[in-house]
Every structure is written in structure tokens, then in C-alpha cells.
Amino acid sequence: MEKDLQKISDYKWLLPRSFKAGMRVEGIIYGDKEIIDKAKEDRALEQVANVAFLPGIVKYSLAMPDIHWGYGFCIGGVAATDIEKGGVISPGGVGFDINCGVRLMRTNLTYKDIKTKIPSLVEALYRNIPVGVGSSGKIKLNSQQEKEVMLRGAEWAVELGWGVESDLECCEERGSWKGALPEEVSPRAYERGRNQLGTLGSGNHFVEIQEVEEIYKPEEAEALGIFPGQITLMLHSGSRGFGYQICDDFIKVMLEAAKKYHIYLPDRQLACAPVESKEAQRYIGAMKAAANYAWCNRQILMHLARESFSQVFGAAWSSLGMELIYDVAHNIAKFEDYEIEGNKKKLCVHRKGATRALGPDNTLLPPRYRSLGQPVIIPGDMGTASYLLLGTKKAEVESFSSTCHGAGRVMSRHKALKNISYNVLMEELREKDIVAMAKGRKTMVEEAPAVYKNIDTVIETVEKAGLSQKVCRMRPVGVIKG
């Protein structure tokens, strides 16, 4: 395996088609030697090669520096298929938590303003935001309301008072992706989504209070409303059991479709169908429904976070300057135009644990960000830094406007439970002045800083590779987890 991987630069490696007979394109992996060595250990490179078998795939099978083993695609996997040439869509290239994503808010508060209030803020967040596996929220939807959420996403929440119009401007698709098909969503998915709107979930989902500790691009930071010592709020969640069920349902559909269309792949987890086929169109409609559910969910979570701050400070959230900077999706397939061999092509771009990173002047960006490029939000974890970056023109050319979505795991949850002490972990967080609350000890241990790659190294990789440019670094001061 090692002799086949070719170093292009200190941050970029080529996986040639000779790596595995049947690859339609080469693979590109972004990472330093340490990241590449980790990818070899968990067989993620094999998944990069397997994705290169997809019908219609163009240019490369890509992997970002947060690469690690996933379902079908590796986490950090990016692949684009040419729709006109029989290009396919694969649920394994989107993921189970459809439109899992992150949104970042700024405030006009500083660390000095909140230092003594951090325990109260964390307690308020934990009290107001339901967390944990299968958690249920205060919002109970009937079937018609659930259809409205699927069709209208965050727009539905804002209309009911859980946000303001400017929030929508700062989301991909304005938080409401047109073309969702509620009729393609199974009764079981309806059932699972009915009581989970406005809930955080479990695993690596979180709400985190952060302090801006370093600014790299002062002019861009000012344009984004960022200043040193500022308090920001980041939240990470997705489509909950609703999206999981939709993925599960359509993997079965795609397994049959792959047989029907004579698609042969080295991994059944990559089951797929041509984008223009009936099966794919059904999945796309259901995927959009799940994406809208996720945007609506994050909108409501943001509203609950704003309410929590209002309660602690005895002031309206608007007076605290709690404005949305941006909301980015991590697990999604989007339909975007790119130039391939001199021709403009409509591609199906899978981003599995990867973030879109549009460069300046892209018409898909809201006017306020068009001169800057897309805000890119890369979380670390509860014990290390997170970053705000901007997308680049180079990413548009080289990686289908994609960058990493986080640090990337290096230790399984099972291994973490065996090797990490809860008491030692909590003491380490206290020494860093981080207040943390979770549903149980298990979640805290499974998401300990030691289970992830060094976020600074990952960010250095995407910046040196030109896929995004860092604006500021934020350190955690308070966090709730599922």
C-alpha cells in the first residue's frame, strides 16, 4: 500500500488507479505524514479507492485531513459525479445523519463579561436544550406540521417566532431546500422525527460557548463582526433519528437499484443509482426533507440558546448581539456547476463529513459574504480550539469547493471507554477553565480530546493546501453534550 501512495506535497498525496484494479479516477488525500499514517491504520485509504469505482465520478476521489473510516465513504470523503454521463448518488456518500452541521453565532459580550456566569450559562443551556440518545423536545408535531418542516425547513421555525429573517440569509439554501418529497419518507421516519425537533442528540453533538483567542485576518474578522476576547456560540447537530431512518430506508432501495442498473462496486455500502433514475430521485426528495428537518432543528436549538443567554443576563438576545454568522452542512449531496475539461457540468457533489467552502464572488453566497468567500466553521472538541475560516477560489477548482469538517477521530468510542478515565478527563477540563455538562459519563469519555486528531494540524493542512484560509481561533469555555 505504502509504495503506491505518492507524495505531491507536504499536505497532499496521490492514490493512483493502480492501487486497486477498477478505479475510474485517482484518489487525492490531504494531510501530513502523521494524518496519512493514521488513515492507513484504519483502512480509510481503501475507502477512497472504493469510491473511485462510482459510475460517472470525475477528476478524483477526495479525502480531507479529518479522514477516518466511515460507512461506504470515509469520513472526510468528497466525490462528484457527472449527471449527464450516468453519474450516481450514493446514500453512503451522504451519511446517516443527513445534514449534520454546525452554526456559529457572534455576541457583543467578552470573556470578562461572562467569566463569573459561565456555570449559570452552561446550566441554562443544559436545562433548556434536550440532550441524549432518543431525546424528545417540547415540540410535538402532527403529520401535517412534520410535512411543513420537511418542505420549509428553518423558514417554518422563523415564521413561528424561533428566529429572524436574517438567520435564513446565513444558511446554505436559506435553510429551506426546494424539492423535498415528504411522500417518499417512510412511516417509521415520520414516527422517529415527530418528537425530536429542537433536540441536540448524542455523540459528538454539542453546544459550546467560546472565546475568540487569536485573529489571523483582522480585516476579514472585522467584516464578520469578530474581535479579540469576544464570546461566540457554536452548535452542532443534525436531522436526528429522522434522517438516520431515511438513510437506512434508502440503502435498501439502492442495493436493489444497483443490481437493476448493473452497477458493480467493491463495497455494498456504496450502493447507488444514476441521479436521473426513479430510485435516485426518490432518495433526493427524501434527503432534502431530512436536510430541511436538520436546518429547522438547528434554528430551534439556536433560539433555545438565545433564550438561555437572555435568562442569565436578564436581557433580550438581540441586545446581546447574538447574530448568526453562518450555518454549514457536513453530510449532504449538492447539485453544483463546475468546469470539467473545458465544459460547464452539473455535478452531484457528495460531502461526507466535509464542509462546502465557496470562494469569493460565488453567486451561491449571500450578498453580505460575496466579497469575502463562504464562512467555514471547523469545530475541535470540548477541550481544544475551533476555527472560523473562509472558502477560496482554489477550493472551487481543486476540491469541488470542499474542505474538512472537524478534527477527525483517531480512537473508537469503544477504545475510549477502555482507556480514558472520566475523573481524569473532568479534572483536565477544569484545569483549562472549561465548564462541561452531559447526559452521562459515557458521552464525555467517548468525546474526550484524546480521541481526535490535533485540530491545529488539520487546519494547517487545509490552509497550506489552499482549501480555506483561517480567520480566527476560538477556545471553549463552556459546553453541553448529549
C-alpha positions in Angstrom: 0.0 0.0 0.0 2.7 2.5 1.0 4.6 2.2 -2.2 1.5 3.1 -4.2 0.8 6.3 -2.3 2.6 9.2 -4.0 3.5 12.4 -2.2 2.6 15.5 -4.2 3.5 18.0 -1.4 3.8 18.0 2.4 0.0 18.3 2.5 -1.3 16.4 -0.5 -1.0 12.8 -1.6 -2.0 10.8 -4.7 -3.6 7.4 -4.7 -3.0 6.1 -8.3 -5.5 4.0 -10.2 -3.1 1.1 -10.0 -3.8 1.0 -6.2 -6.9 -1.1 -7.0 -7.9 -2.5 -10.3 -11.2 -1.0 -11.4 -10.7 2.6 -10.1 -12.1 5.0 -12.6 -10.2 8.0 -11.2 -7.2 8.6 -8.9 -7.6 9.5 -5.3 -6.3 12.6 -3.6 -5.8 12.8 0.2 -5.0 16.0 2.0 -2.8 15.5 5.1 0.7 15.5 6.6 2.6 12.2 7.1 1.0 11.6 10.5 -2.5 12.0 9.1 -1.7 9.7 6.2 -0.2 7.1 8.6 -3.4 7.1 10.7 -5.5 6.7 7.5 -3.6 3.6 6.6 -4.2 2.1 10.0 -8.0 2.2 9.8 -8.2 1.3 6.1 -9.7 4.7 5.1 -7.4 4.7 2.0 -9.2 1.6 0.9 -12.5 3.5 1.0 -11.0 6.4 -1.0 -10.1 3.8 -3.6 -13.6 2.1 -3.5 -15.3 5.5 -4.1 -13.2 5.8 -7.3 -15.3 3.0 -8.7 -18.6 5.0 -8.7 -20.1 5.4 -12.2 -19.7 9.0 -13.5 -17.1 10.1 -11.0 -15.0 12.9 -12.3 -11.4 14.1 -11.5 -10.7 12.5 -8.2 -12.0 10.6 -5.2 -11.0 13.1 -2.5 -10.4 12.9 1.3 -9.9 15.8 3.6 -7.4 15.7 6.5 -10.1 14.6 9.1 -10.2 11.3 7.1 -11.2 8.2 9.0 -13.2 5.0 8.5 -16.9 5.5 7.8 -19.9 3.8 6.2 -19.1 3.4 2.5 -17.3 6.7 2.1 -14.6 7.6 4.6 -15.4 10.5 6.9 -13.9 13.5 5.1 -14.8 11.9 1.7 -15.7 14.1 -1.3 -16.7 12.8 -4.7 -18.5 14.4 -7.7 -20.3 12.6 -10.4 -21.3 13.8 -13.9 -25.1 13.6 -14.1 -25.2 13.6 -17.9 -22.8 10.7 -18.1 -24.8 8.3 -15.8 -23.3 9.8 -12.6 -24.8 8.3 -9.5 -25.8 9.3 -6.0 -25.0 7.1 -3.0 -26.5 7.4 0.5 -23.2 6.2 1.8 -21.6 9.4 0.4 -24.1 11.5 2.4 -24.2 9.6 5.7 -26.8 8.5 8.2 -27.1 11.9 9.9 -28.2 13.8 6.8 -27.3 17.5 7.0 -25.4 17.1 10.3 -23.9 20.6 10.5 -22.6 23.5 12.6 -23.7 27.0 13.1 -21.8 29.8 14.7 -23.1 32.9 16.4 -21.3 36.0 17.5 -22.2 38.2 20.5 -21.2 41.6 21.8 -20.1 40.0 25.0 -16.5 39.5 26.1 -14.9 36.8 28.3 -14.7 39.3 31.1 -18.5 39.9 30.8 -19.3 36.2 31.3 -16.5 34.7 33.3 -18.4 34.5 36.6 -21.6 33.5 34.7 -20.2 30.5 32.7 -21.6 27.9 35.1 -25.0 29.5 35.1 -25.0 29.8 31.3 -24.0 26.1 30.9 -26.7 25.1 33.3 -29.3 27.2 31.5 -28.3 25.6 28.1 -28.5 22.1 29.6 -31.9 22.9 31.2 -33.4 24.4 28.0 -32.0 22.1 25.3 -32.9 18.4 25.5 -29.8 16.1 25.0 -29.0 12.4 24.7 -29.9 9.4 22.6 -33.6 9.4 21.5 -34.3 12.6 23.4 -37.7 14.3 22.9 -38.3 18.0 22.8 -41.1 20.3 23.8 -42.3 20.5 20.2 -44.7 17.7 19.3 -45.6 17.6 15.6 -48.6 16.2 14.0 -48.2 14.7 10.5 -49.1 17.9 8.7 -46.7 20.0 10.7 -44.0 17.5 10.1 -44.6 17.8 6.3 -44.3 21.6 6.7 -40.9 21.1 8.4 -39.8 18.8 5.6 -40.9 21.3 2.9 -39.8 24.6 4.5 -37.0 23.8 7.0 -35.7 26.8 9.1 -38.2 29.1 7.3 -41.0 27.3 9.2 -39.3 27.9 12.5 -38.6 31.6 11.8 -42.2 32.1 10.8 -43.4 30.7 14.2 -41.1 33.1 16.1 -38.0 30.9 16.6 -35.6 33.3 14.9 -35.5 36.2 12.5 -35.3 36.7 8.7 -31.5 37.4 8.7 -30.9 34.0 10.2 -32.1 32.4 6.9 -29.8 34.5 4.8 -26.9 33.0 6.6 -27.7 29.3 5.9 -27.0 27.2 2.8 -30.2 27.1 0.7 -31.5 29.8 3.2 -32.3 26.8 5.4 -35.1 25.7 3.1 -34.1 23.4 0.2 -36.7 23.3 -2.5 -37.8 20.0 -4.0 -38.3 17.9 -0.8 -40.7 15.0 -1.2 -42.4 14.1 2.1 -44.3 11.3 0.3 -41.0 9.5 -0.1 -40.5 9.5 3.7 -41.4 6.2 5.4 -44.0 6.0 8.3 -41.1 4.9 10.6 -39.1 8.1 9.8 -42.2 10.2 10.4 -42.6 8.4 13.8 -38.9 9.0 14.7 -38.9 12.7 13.8 -42.2 13.6 15.4 -40.8 14.4 18.9 -37.1 15.1 18.2 -37.3 18.6 16.7 -35.4 21.0 18.9 -33.2 18.3 20.5 -29.4 18.1 20.4 -28.9 14.4 20.3 -25.9 12.4 21.4 -22.3 11.5 20.4 -20.3 14.5 19.1 -23.2 16.9 19.0 -22.8 19.9 21.3 -23.5 23.5 22.2 -20.3 25.4 23.1 -19.6 28.8 24.5 -16.2 30.0 23.1 -13.8 32.9 23.4 -12.0 34.4 20.4 -8.4 34.0 21.4 -6.5 34.7 18.2 -7.3 36.6 14.9 -5.3 35.9 11.8 -7.0 38.1 9.3 -8.1 41.4 11.0 -9.9 42.9 8.1 -11.9 39.8 7.3 -12.6 39.3 11.0 -14.0 42.8 11.3 -16.2 42.2 8.3 -17.6 39.1 10.0 -18.1 41.0 13.3 -15.3 39.2 15.1 -13.0 40.8 17.7 -10.4 39.6 20.3 -11.9 38.3 23.5 -15.3 38.1 22.1 -17.8 35.4 23.1 -19.2 33.2 20.3 -21.6 30.3 20.5 -21.3 27.2 18.3 -23.8 24.4 18.0 -23.5 21.0 16.2 -26.5 18.8 15.4 -28.4 17.2 12.5 -31.5 15.5 11.4 -31.6 13.2 14.4 -33.4 9.8 14.1 -35.5 11.2 11.2 -32.5 11.5 8.9 -31.0 8.2 10.1 -34.2 6.3 9.2 -34.3 7.9 5.8 -30.7 6.8 5.1 -31.4 3.3 6.4 -34.6 3.0 4.3 -32.9 4.1 1.0 -29.8 2.0 1.4 -32.1 -1.0 0.9 -33.6 0.7 -2.1 -30.2 1.4 -3.6 -29.0 -2.1 -3.1 -31.8 -3.3 -5.4 -31.2 -0.4 -7.8 -27.5 -1.2 -8.1 -28.5 -4.7 -9.3 -31.1 -3.3 -11.6 -28.7 -0.9 -13.3 -25.8 -3.4 -13.3 -23.6 -1.3 -11.1 -20.8 -3.4 -9.5 -18.8 -1.9 -6.6 -16.2 -3.4 -4.3 -18.3 -2.4 -1.2 -22.1 -2.9 -0.9 -22.1 0.1 1.4 -21.6 2.3 -1.7 -24.9 1.1 -3.1 -26.2 3.8 -5.6 -28.3 4.6 -8.6 -28.0 7.0 -11.5 -29.0 10.5 -10.4 -31.7 10.7 -13.1 -33.2 7.3 -12.2 -36.5 7.0 -10.3 -34.8 5.5 -7.3 -32.3 8.3 -7.0 -35.0 11.0 -7.5 -36.9 9.4 -4.6 -33.9 9.4 -2.4 -33.0 13.0 -3.3 -36.5 14.2 -2.4 -36.3 12.4 0.9 -32.7 13.6 1.5 -33.9 17.2 1.0 -36.7 16.6 3.5 -34.1 15.4 6.1 -31.9 18.4 5.3 -34.7 20.8 5.9 -35.5 19.0 9.2 -31.9 19.5 10.2 -31.9 23.2 9.3 -35.1 23.6 11.2 -33.7 21.7 14.2 -30.6 23.9 14.4 -32.7 27.0 14.0 -34.8 26.0 17.1 -31.6 25.0 19.0 -30.2 28.4 18.3 -33.4 30.0 19.6 -33.2 28.0 22.8 -29.6 29.0 23.2 -30.5 32.7 22.7 -33.3 32.3 25.3 -30.8 30.7 27.8 -28.4 33.7 27.5 -31.4 36.1 27.9 -32.4 34.3 31.1 -29.0 34.6 32.6 -28.3 38.2 31.6 -31.9 39.4 32.0 -31.7 41.0 28.6 -33.1 40.4 25.1 -30.9 38.2 23.0 -30.8 41.0 20.3 -29.3 43.4 22.8 -26.5 40.8 23.5 -25.7 40.9 19.8 -26.4 37.1 19.3 -26.4 37.1 15.5 -25.8 34.1 13.2 -22.6 34.2 11.3 -23.3 31.1 9.2 -24.7 27.5 9.1 -22.8 24.8 7.2 -23.9 21.3 6.3 -21.5 18.4 6.7 -23.3 15.3 5.4 -25.1 16.1 2.1 -25.0 15.8 -1.7 -25.5 19.1 -3.5 -26.0 19.7 -7.2 -23.5 22.3 -8.4 -21.9 23.6 -11.6 -18.2 23.1 -12.3 -15.9 23.3 -15.3 -14.7 19.8 -16.3 -12.3 19.5 -19.3 -13.4 23.0 -20.5 -17.1 22.3 -20.3 -19.6 23.5 -17.6 -21.1 20.5 -16.0 -23.9 19.9 -13.4 -22.4 17.6 -10.8 -23.7 15.7 -7.9 -21.2 16.6 -5.1 -21.1 14.2 -2.2 -19.7 15.7 1.0 -19.5 13.1 3.8 -18.1 14.7 6.9 -16.8 17.6 4.7 -17.8 21.2 4.5 -18.6 23.3 1.5 -16.0 26.2 1.1 -17.1 28.5 -1.7 -14.7 31.2 -2.8 -15.2 35.0 -3.2 -17.7 36.2 -5.8 -19.6 32.9 -5.9 -23.3 33.7 -6.7 -24.4 31.0 -4.3 -23.3 33.1 -1.4 -25.5 35.7 0.3 -24.6 39.3 -0.7 -23.0 40.1 2.7 -20.3 37.4 2.1 -19.8 37.5 -1.6 -16.6 39.6 -1.5 -15.2 37.5 1.4 -15.9 33.9 0.5 -18.1 31.5 2.4 -17.6 31.3 6.2 -16.3 27.9 7.0 -16.8 26.6 10.6 -14.5 23.8 11.8 -15.1 22.6 15.4 -12.5 20.9 17.5 -14.0 19.3 20.6 -14.8 20.3 24.2 -11.2 20.5 25.2 -9.5 22.1 22.2 -9.9 25.0 19.8 -12.4 25.6 17.0 -11.8 27.8 13.9 -13.6 30.2 11.6 -12.2 30.2 8.1 -13.2 31.4 4.6 -13.6 29.4 1.4 -11.2 30.0 -1.5 -11.2 30.1 -5.3 -8.6 27.3 -5.2 -11.0 25.0 -3.4 -13.6 25.6 -6.2 -11.0 24.4 -8.7 -9.3 21.7 -6.8 -11.8 20.1 -4.3 -15.3 20.9 -5.6 -15.4 23.8 -3.1 -14.8 21.4 -0.2 -12.7 21.4 3.0 -12.6 19.4 6.2 -15.4 19.4 8.8 -13.6 18.8 12.1 -10.5 17.2 13.6 -11.4 13.6 12.8 -11.4 10.6 15.2 -8.2 8.6 15.9 -9.8 6.4 18.6 -13.0 4.5 18.6 -15.7 5.0 21.2 -15.1 1.5 22.5 -11.4 2.1 22.9 -12.0 5.5 24.5 -14.2 3.8 27.2 -11.4 1.3 27.9 -8.5 3.8 28.0 -9.8 7.2 29.3 -10.7 7.9 32.9 -13.8 10.1 33.4 -12.4 11.7 36.6 -9.0 12.5 34.9 -10.8 14.0 31.9 -13.0 16.2 34.1 -10.0 17.4 36.0 -8.2 18.3 32.8 -11.2 20.3 31.6 -11.4 22.1 35.0 -7.7 23.0 34.7 -8.5 24.6 31.4 -11.4 26.6 33.0 -13.9 24.7 30.8 -17.3 24.0 32.4 -18.9 20.9 30.8 -22.2 19.1 31.3 -23.5 15.9 29.6 -26.3 13.4 29.9 -23.8 10.8 31.2 -20.2 10.0 31.8 -20.1 7.7 28.8 -20.6 10.5 26.3 -17.9 12.7 27.9 -15.3 9.9 27.7 -16.3 8.9 24.2 -15.8 12.5 23.1 -12.6 13.3 25.1 -10.0 15.5 23.3 -7.6 12.5 23.1 -9.9 10.6 20.7 -9.4 13.3 18.0 -6.6 14.4 15.8 -4.8 17.7 16.6 -7.2 20.3 15.2 -4.3 22.8 14.7 -2.6 20.3 12.4 -5.8 19.7 10.4 -6.4 23.4 10.0 -2.8 24.0 8.9 -3.3 21.3 6.3 -6.4 22.8 4.6 -4.8 26.3 4.8 -1.4 25.2 3.3 -3.3 23.3 0.7 -5.3 26.4 -0.2 -8.7 24.9 0.5 -9.7 27.5 3.1 -8.0 30.4 5.0 -8.2 30.8 8.7 -9.8 34.0 10.2 -9.8 33.3 13.9 -9.4 30.6 16.6 -11.8 30.1 19.4 -11.2 28.3 22.7 -14.0 26.5 24.6 -15.1 27.9 28.0 -18.4 26.1 28.4 -20.1 23.1 26.7 -23.1 20.8 26.9 -23.1 17.4 25.2 -25.6 14.6 24.7 
